[in-house]
Amino acid sequence: MERQITLIALFAALIAVLGLVPKFTLASGIPITAQGMGIMLCGTVLGARRGALAVLLFLGLVALGLPLLAGGRGGLGVFAGPTVGFLIGFPIAAFVTGWITERMSAAPVFPAALLAAVLGGIVVLYIPGILGMTAMLDMTVQQATISMAPFIPGDLIKAGLAAALTASLYKARPASVLSRR
């Protein structure tokens, strides 16, 4: 139990550290950050439940005002901006990513983690993200969906990196990848 709590806190910290990578904001107001890869790693390494808990801990700290989002943003105000849908989607994406990884525990690690990261960390995350953009930016669903196109190549790279890191960790320390047990 203590080990699991420590891992949840460690992965919440990992998401925060990935926010230190300088962000690049597109015209839509949505930043390109490395934190999405942290969300994917929460699922591929910790599994569904623990991965979602790590993300919820991270979001709780953000809500308390800690400047942990890319660009040093934090506080309740970020939940009223154009990224609100993505913030709401983070724990859902981590859960789905972990759930898929857990269901594919008999498959080789890299392809299982890659598929999980793409489906959970991109497809599932984009749904609330796009809906949030339609609400906050007064866009149609079609406009918001089209505005996400520039993010897809970078998110696919993040998914590949998350899968490679998960596979490497599994090779070095199989017991550390809780989604595979």
N, C-alpha and C positions, 0 to 999 in steps of 0.2 A: 504494500500500500504506500509506504513512504517513497519507495523508488518510483512508483507511478506518479505521485504528486510532484516529485522532483523533476521527472521528465516533462510533465505538463508545463511546469514553470519554466524549464529550460527552453522548450519550444516556443512559449510565449515570448521569451527573451530573444530567441532567434528571429522571430517575426519583427520585433522591434529593431534589432541590429540591421536587418535587411532594409529597414527604412532609412538607414544612414547613407545608403547608396544614393547619390544625387538623383532627384526625380527630374523627369522631363514632361512638361504638361502640354498636351495637344490643345487645339482650338476649342474642343468640346468641354474643356475644364477638367477632364479626367487625366490624372498623371500616370505616366509609365513608371512603375516602381519594381523593385525586386521582392517586395513583400508577398506578391502572389505566389512566388516560388516557396516561400515559407509556409503558406497555407497548404500548398500541395504536399510539402514534406511532412507536415503535421499528420496528414492522412496516410501517406505511403509508409511512414515509419511508425507512428504511434497507433494507427488504426482509427476506426470510426469514432468511437466514444471519446477516447483520450485526445485524439486530434481536435475534435470539436471543442472539448473542454479547454485545450490550450488556446484556441482562437478566442473563445469566450472570455478567458482570463485576460488576454491581450486587449480585447475590446472594452472590458471593464476598466482597465487601467487608462485607456484612451478616454473613456467617458468621464473618469475622475479628473481629467485635465492633463495627464502626462503627455508630453509632445512626442508620441511614439510613431505617428504616421509619417510617411515620407514628407519631407519638407518641414518637419518639426511641428506638425499639426496635432492637436488634441483638444479635448473638451467636448461638451455636448453639442456645440455648434457644428461640428463635422457631421453630425447625424441629421443636419438640416441642409446639407449641401448636395452638389450633383453626384457625389460618390456614395450617398447613403445606401443605395441598393447594393453596391458592392460590399459595404460594411455589413449589412444584414446577411448578404450571401456568403461571407467568409466562413462562418461556422458550418453552414449547410454544405458548402463546397468541401471543407475538410472532412466532414462526416461522410459524404458520398464517396470522396476519394478513398478514404479508409475502408469503407464498406466494400467497394469494388476490389481493393487490394486484398482484403481478408477473404473474399469469395474466390479469389484467384491464387490462393496460397500454394496450390499444387503446380502452378505454371512457373516458368522461369521468372526471376525477380524483375529484370529490366523491362520486358514487354508488359508484364502485369502492372508494374508501377507507372509505365508510360501511358497505357490505356486508362488507368485510373486517374492519373493527373490530367489527361486531356478531357475525359468525360466529366470528372468531378470538379477539377480546378479551372476548367475553361468553360465548357458547355453549361454546366449547372450554375457556375458563378455569373455567367453573362445574363442569365434570365432575370434575377432580381436587379442586377446592375442596369440592364436596359430599361426595366420597369421604373427603377429609381430615376433614371435620366429623363424618361418621359414625364414623370411627375414634377421633377425639380427644374427642368430646363424647358418645359412646355414644348416638347418635341412629340412627333408621332412615334409609334413603335418602329415603323419602317425607318424613319430618320435616325433614331437612336441606334438601331441595328446596323445601319450603314456606317454610322460614326464609329462603330467598334472595329471596323475592318483593319485600320492601321495597327491595332493591338494584337491581332491574331499571330503574325510571325513571331513577335517577341514572346507571347505567351506559349507558343509551341516550343520555343527554345527553352523557356523556363521549365516546361513539362519534361523535356529531354534531360535537362540538368537535374531536376528532382529525381527522375528515374535512375539516372546514372549514379547520383549520390546514394540513393537508397540501395541500389545493387552493390555498390562499393562497400557500404556499411554492412550489408548482409554478408558479403564475402569475408570481411575482416572480423565481424562480430555478429554472427547470426542471431544470437539471443537479444541483441539490441534493437532488432527490427520487430517490434511487437505486433505489427500487422500480419506477420507471417506465422504466428503461433496459433 
